[in-house]
């Protein structure tokens, strides 16, 4: 919702101010059609040139996150900590083998099924279950597990950063493409030098709309979208950091309550549940 409100404010501020100064909005709208085709078409083309097919697939699958609320919240972090606490408690009580079926089929697990929101996050579920399988099937030391998880997180963070970077690169190209559109408009204007000043003025104004549109797309729309996506992907990374810290702590011999408390400390203060809230959630 915030994205759409922001777009409306930008349009109202830019075009409303233009009309208050006495500008004819229809002149801009008419020119945007032709100039926009040049800028947006060239932008899409350059985006396809600069990004291989695999990258395009990642960008397209993640772009919708711009228009969705962030998955990071105090409640979602509490759910994750509660899930880990239940798994650790079961392991401490009944042994590692007791969670083998839960890990193999999380959708059928009585533990995982309590947290539908987390279960829908397939990347996070794979991260949790894969590393629990490692713990179950190997006798890995805590520091070795820490190194393994760090490698996994580094690869994950590199992949998730791709969409925001690619969209930001597209955004940076728009001012230059706006100049291209403006130059083409000037070329057309030069062919009208034998016409009257009024016609020349309209033609030059239409050419300048190309520069205007390129800058507006860059700083008003596409650039902020890339920033928005980057923030949301960064928020999602917190879930993985929580799992890493809690798993390493538990494998190191910490009690379930201490392990999830370690995970709680990995949460940014803006969304971090208090010690009492975590204690209350685990008691439930």
VMD Tcl script that draws the C-alpha trace (Angstrom):
set ca {
  {0.00 0.00 0.00}
  {2.81 2.40 0.86}
  {4.33 1.96 -2.61}
  {1.11 2.95 -4.38}
  {0.56 5.91 -2.04}
  {4.12 7.07 -2.73}
  {3.54 6.86 -6.49}
  {0.37 8.92 -6.23}
  {2.15 11.56 -4.14}
  {4.95 11.79 -6.73}
  {2.52 12.19 -9.61}
  {0.40 14.69 -7.70}
  {3.43 16.70 -6.62}
  {5.15 16.80 -10.02}
  {2.18 17.30 -12.33}
  {0.13 19.26 -9.80}
  {2.98 21.73 -9.39}
  {3.37 21.96 -13.15}
  {-0.31 22.83 -13.60}
  {-0.24 25.35 -10.76}
  {2.50 27.16 -12.64}
  {0.16 27.40 -15.59}
  {1.43 24.42 -17.56}
  {-0.78 22.47 -19.94}
  {-0.74 18.87 -18.69}
  {-2.00 17.57 -22.05}
  {1.23 18.70 -23.70}
  {3.22 16.53 -21.30}
  {0.87 13.55 -21.65}
  {1.00 13.72 -25.45}
  {4.79 13.87 -25.50}
  {5.22 11.11 -22.90}
  {3.71 8.55 -25.28}
  {6.47 8.85 -27.88}
  {9.33 9.66 -25.52}
  {8.24 6.93 -23.11}
  {8.33 4.33 -25.88}
  {11.94 5.22 -26.63}
  {13.08 5.29 -22.99}
  {11.18 2.28 -21.66}
  {11.86 0.22 -24.78}
  {15.58 0.94 -24.66}
  {15.61 0.31 -20.90}
  {13.99 -3.11 -21.28}
  {16.38 -3.96 -24.10}
  {19.45 -2.99 -22.08}
  {18.08 -4.95 -19.11}
  {17.79 -8.08 -21.27}
  {21.29 -7.56 -22.65}
  {22.86 -7.08 -19.23}
  {21.20 -9.99 -17.41}
  {21.40 -13.69 -18.39}
  {18.26 -15.81 -18.37}
  {18.84 -17.19 -14.89}
  {19.19 -13.70 -13.45}
  {16.03 -12.54 -15.21}
  {14.11 -15.41 -13.65}
  {15.33 -14.46 -10.17}
  {14.44 -10.80 -10.71}
  {10.95 -11.57 -12.01}
  {10.19 -13.98 -9.16}
  {11.24 -11.41 -6.55}
  {9.95 -8.15 -8.05}
  {6.42 -8.64 -6.68}
  {7.86 -8.28 -3.16}
  {8.05 -4.52 -3.78}
  {4.25 -4.34 -3.58}
  {3.84 -6.76 -0.67}
  {4.31 -6.06 3.05}
  {7.56 -7.20 4.61}
  {7.53 -10.67 6.16}
  {9.68 -9.44 9.04}
  {7.71 -8.67 12.19}
  {7.95 -9.33 15.90}
  {5.33 -12.09 15.62}
  {7.05 -13.84 12.71}
  {10.34 -13.86 14.62}
  {8.58 -15.19 17.70}
  {7.09 -17.96 15.58}
  {10.52 -18.93 14.29}
  {12.04 -18.94 17.76}
  {9.12 -21.01 19.07}
  {9.53 -23.50 16.21}
  {13.23 -23.89 16.95}
  {12.51 -24.24 20.65}
  {10.05 -27.07 20.00}
  {12.55 -28.88 17.77}
  {15.39 -28.47 20.26}
  {13.20 -29.61 23.15}
  {12.14 -32.72 21.29}
  {15.75 -33.53 20.43}
  {16.88 -32.98 24.02}
  {14.07 -35.19 25.33}
  {13.90 -38.01 22.74}
  {17.17 -37.79 20.79}
  {18.12 -36.62 17.31}
  {16.30 -39.45 15.53}
  {12.99 -38.26 17.00}
  {12.85 -35.29 14.59}
  {13.88 -37.24 11.50}
  {10.32 -37.56 10.17}
  {9.61 -33.89 10.93}
  {12.66 -32.87 8.93}
  {11.97 -35.19 6.00}
  {8.36 -34.04 5.54}
  {7.82 -30.67 7.23}
  {4.35 -30.26 5.71}
  {3.20 -33.37 7.58}
  {5.01 -32.53 10.79}
  {2.97 -31.66 13.87}
  {5.66 -29.16 14.83}
  {6.16 -27.36 11.50}
  {2.43 -27.35 10.69}
  {1.78 -25.06 13.64}
  {3.52 -22.25 11.75}
  {1.89 -21.94 8.32}
  {3.55 -18.62 7.58}
  {7.03 -20.03 8.07}
  {6.14 -23.23 6.23}
  {5.26 -21.15 3.15}
  {8.81 -19.76 3.09}
  {10.41 -22.59 1.13}
  {13.95 -21.18 1.21}
  {13.86 -20.86 4.99}
  {12.35 -24.33 5.43}
  {15.03 -25.85 3.22}
  {17.70 -24.06 5.23}
  {16.32 -25.37 8.53}
  {15.66 -28.94 7.41}
  {18.89 -29.37 5.43}
  {21.01 -28.30 8.35}
  {19.03 -30.40 10.82}
  {19.71 -33.37 8.54}
  {23.41 -32.57 8.76}
  {23.19 -32.49 12.56}
  {21.27 -35.78 12.62}
  {23.55 -37.68 10.26}
  {26.97 -36.33 11.28}
  {28.86 -35.64 14.44}
  {29.88 -32.15 13.39}
  {31.62 -29.89 15.89}
  {29.99 -26.51 16.60}
  {32.73 -24.52 14.89}
  {32.51 -26.73 11.80}
  {28.74 -26.25 11.68}
  {29.24 -22.51 12.07}
  {31.58 -22.47 9.04}
  {29.16 -24.58 7.01}
  {26.22 -22.30 7.80}
  {28.30 -19.23 7.01}
  {29.05 -20.60 3.53}
  {25.35 -21.34 3.02}
  {24.33 -17.85 4.16}
  {26.94 -16.16 1.98}
  {25.64 -17.99 -1.11}
  {22.05 -17.17 -0.15}
  {22.77 -13.49 0.45}
  {24.62 -13.22 -2.86}
  {21.65 -14.67 -4.74}
  {19.01 -12.61 -2.96}
  {20.94 -9.37 -3.57}
  {20.77 -9.87 -7.35}
  {17.22 -8.50 -7.97}
  {17.76 -5.20 -6.16}
  {21.13 -4.70 -7.87}
  {19.73 -5.47 -11.33}
  {16.75 -3.13 -10.89}
  {19.00 -0.39 -9.53}
  {21.22 -0.72 -12.61}
  {18.14 -0.36 -14.80}
  {17.17 2.74 -12.83}
  {20.61 4.30 -13.38}
  {20.22 3.88 -17.14}
  {17.03 5.94 -17.43}
  {18.57 9.46 -17.21}
  {20.97 8.57 -20.04}
  {18.20 7.05 -22.12}
  {16.15 10.19 -21.45}
  {18.97 12.20 -23.05}
  {18.88 9.82 -26.03}
  {15.16 10.51 -26.44}
  {15.77 14.25 -26.08}
  {18.52 14.21 -28.73}
  {16.21 12.40 -31.15}
  {13.61 15.09 -30.45}
  {16.15 17.80 -31.25}
  {17.04 16.02 -34.49}
  {13.37 16.11 -35.46}
  {13.21 19.78 -34.48}
  {16.14 20.64 -36.74}
  {14.08 19.37 -39.66}
  {11.39 21.93 -38.85}
  {13.57 25.06 -38.91}
  {11.52 26.54 -41.73}
  {8.35 26.41 -39.63}
  {7.12 29.06 -37.24}
  {8.36 29.71 -33.68}
  {5.22 28.18 -32.19}
  {5.79 24.84 -33.92}
  {9.49 24.87 -33.03}
  {8.64 25.58 -29.39}
  {6.28 22.60 -29.24}
  {8.88 20.36 -30.82}
  {11.66 21.46 -28.44}
  {9.33 21.08 -25.45}
  {8.45 17.54 -26.53}
  {12.16 16.74 -26.82}
  {12.82 17.99 -23.29}
  {10.08 15.71 -21.98}
  {12.44 12.81 -22.73}
  {15.02 14.11 -20.26}
  {12.28 14.84 -17.73}
  {10.79 11.34 -18.05}
  {14.15 9.58 -17.75}
  {15.05 11.43 -14.56}
  {11.56 10.95 -13.09}
  {11.63 7.18 -13.74}
  {15.09 6.89 -12.20}
  {14.68 8.89 -9.00}
  {10.92 8.79 -8.56}
  {9.95 5.20 -9.35}
  {12.45 2.52 -10.37}
  {15.29 3.57 -8.05}
  {13.06 3.63 -4.93}
  {11.62 0.25 -5.95}
  {15.14 -1.21 -5.98}
  {15.78 0.27 -2.53}
  {12.46 -1.10 -1.24}
  {13.27 -4.58 -2.54}
  {16.75 -4.41 -1.01}
  {15.31 -3.60 2.42}
  {12.81 -6.45 2.26}
  {15.43 -8.96 1.17}
  {17.65 -7.76 4.01}
  {14.77 -8.31 6.45}
  {14.32 -11.85 5.16}
  {18.00 -12.52 5.78}
  {17.42 -12.01 9.51}
  {15.40 -15.25 9.63}
  {18.41 -17.19 8.35}
  {20.75 -15.50 10.82}
  {18.45 -16.48 13.70}
  {18.48 -20.12 12.61}
  {22.26 -20.13 12.25}
  {22.93 -18.66 15.69}
  {20.38 -20.91 17.41}
  {21.61 -24.11 15.72}
  {25.26 -23.45 16.50}
  {24.40 -22.63 20.11}
  {22.32 -25.81 20.51}
  {24.93 -28.06 18.92}
  {27.47 -26.46 21.23}
  {25.54 -27.87 24.21}
  {23.26 -24.99 25.15}
  {19.81 -25.75 26.55}
  {16.87 -25.07 24.17}
  {15.91 -21.89 26.03}
  {19.49 -20.56 25.83}
  {19.80 -21.52 22.15}
  {16.67 -19.58 21.13}
  {17.74 -16.69 23.36}
  {20.96 -16.56 21.33}
  {18.81 -16.45 18.19}
  {16.72 -13.62 19.66}
  {19.84 -11.49 19.96}
  {20.31 -11.69 16.16}
  {17.04 -9.80 15.61}
  {17.24 -6.01 15.01}
  {15.94 -3.97 17.92}
  {13.01 -2.62 15.88}
  {11.46 -6.10 15.69}
  {13.15 -7.93 18.55}
  {10.72 -9.54 21.03}
  {11.57 -9.03 24.67}
  {12.93 -11.80 26.89}
  {9.55 -12.05 28.61}
  {7.69 -12.30 25.29}
  {9.98 -15.12 24.16}
  {9.59 -16.91 27.46}
  {5.81 -16.64 27.26}
  {5.80 -17.91 23.65}
  {7.96 -20.94 24.45}
  {5.82 -21.84 27.43}
  {2.80 -22.03 25.17}
}
mol new
graphics top color blue
foreach p $ca { graphics top sphere $p radius 0.5 }
foreach p [lrange $ca 0 end-1] q [lrange $ca 1 end] { graphics top cylinder $p $q radius 0.2 }
display resetview
